[in-house]
Amino acid sequence: MRLVIQKVSQSSVKIDGKIVGKIGKGYMVLVGITNGDDKMLVEKMVDKLVNLRIFEDENDKLNLSLLDVNGSILSISQFTLYANCKKGRRPSFIDAAKPNVSSPLYDYFNEVLEKKGVNVERGVFGAMMEVSLINDGPVTIILDSKEIF
């Protein structure tokens, strides 16, 4: 599983010109799911995500987590995070889990976030989306389950 986390002051997602998700302070998270990912891994990634200390405290140090600042998440499914560009010029997406696996895990990811008390807005799995954000910092972090667990 890969998460691209962007700390934002605001973010939104549109489908066919209509806003379907919008947040203020928090994270816009691109969520990529690969073959072999499961619910236990999703739970570990959510725990890591909500407890990352990348919000400033009163001394401007990155010491506070999403939970500490009562931030929200705009969650966007993103199979292209598993693009393999080693051969040729057209990426291969063979490492991305098939929709019958990734869609339920993406839904579970969002459910686990909500159970932790996080307000979650989301895009629509498999849809063409326009994502807007104002990156705060800027702070962008990539969490790859193969590198951290």
N, C-alpha and C positions, 0 to 999 in steps of 0.2 A: 504494500500500500504506500502510496506517495501523497503527501499533502504539501501544497504550495500555499503558505500562509502570508497574507499581506495585512499588516496592521493598518486600519483605515479610520478616518474620521467619518466617512460615509461611503456606502456602496449600494448599488442596485442592479437588478437584472430585468431585462425586457425580453418578451417574446412577442413577435408580430406587433411591435410598437407599444405594447402594454406592459407596465411594470407589474411583475409577479412576485418580487421580493425586494425589500429595502431595509437597510439598517443604518444606524448612526455609528457611534464608537464601537469598535470591535475588530473582527477579522473577516476578510473575504478569503474563503478557503476553496482552492481547487482540489478535488478529491479524485485520485486515480486508484483503481483497484486492479490487481494482477492475479494471475493464476495461483492458486494455493492460499489466498487470503481467506480468513474465516472470522467468525464472530469474536473469538478470543483476541485476535490481533486487532480488530476494530476497537475493542474496549481498551486495549493498551494504548493505541494511537490517540483515542479521545482523551484518555487520562493525561498523556503527554501534552496534547494540544491545549487543554484548558488550564494546565498548570505551568505552561511556559511563562517565564517572567520577562516580558518584553514591553511592559507599560512603565512609564516613569513614575517614581515616587516623588515625595516633596523635595528631594535633593537632586532631581533630574537623573537619577540612576534607574536603569532597567531592572526593577525589583518587584513589580506587581504583575499578577497573572490576570487573565481574562475574568476569572471568578472574582478576584479582588476588586476589579473596577466595574463589575456588573455589565460587561460588554456583551455584544451580540455577535452572531456568526451568520454570514451569507454563504451558504454551502452550494457549490457548483460541481456537478459531476463532470469529469474531464478525462476521457479515455486516452487522449493524446499525450498525457503525461508519460505514457509507456511507449512513445514512438521510438523506434530503433532506426537510426540514420546511418548505420555502418556501411551499407551497400547502396550504391546508386544515389539517386536524388529524390526518390519517392520513399517516404518513411514507411516502415512496416509497423503494424500495430498488433502483431501476433502475441506480444507479451501482455496486452490488456485482456482482462477477463471478459468473457462473453456476457452479453446483457442478462441472460438468465441467472448468472452468478453475481454480476456486479450491481444490478439494480436492487435486489434485496439487501445486499451488503451496504449499499449507499443509503437506503432507507433506514437500516439498522444503525448506521453511523449517526444519522440525524436524531433518531430516537434516543440513543445513548446520551448524546449532547443534551437533549431536552430533559432527560432524567437527572442530569447533573445540575439542572436549573438554568441552563443557557437558553436565551431566546434565539431560535433558529429560523431564519428565512431561507428559502431554497429556490433554485432553478427547477427546471423540469428535465428529468433524466432523458437523454437522447434528443432533446430539442435543440434547434439552432437558437442561440441566446446572444444578447448583447449585454455585456457586463461593464458597468462603469464603477469607478472607485476614485477616491482621493486617498492616496497612500500617505500614511502618517509617519513621518520620520525622514526618509522612507525606511520602513523595516519590512523585509521580505525574508522568510525562512522556509527552507525545504526540509520536511521530515520524510525520510525513506525508511520504512520498516526493516528492510534488509541491512541497513547501516546502523540502526540503533537498537535492534533486538536480536 
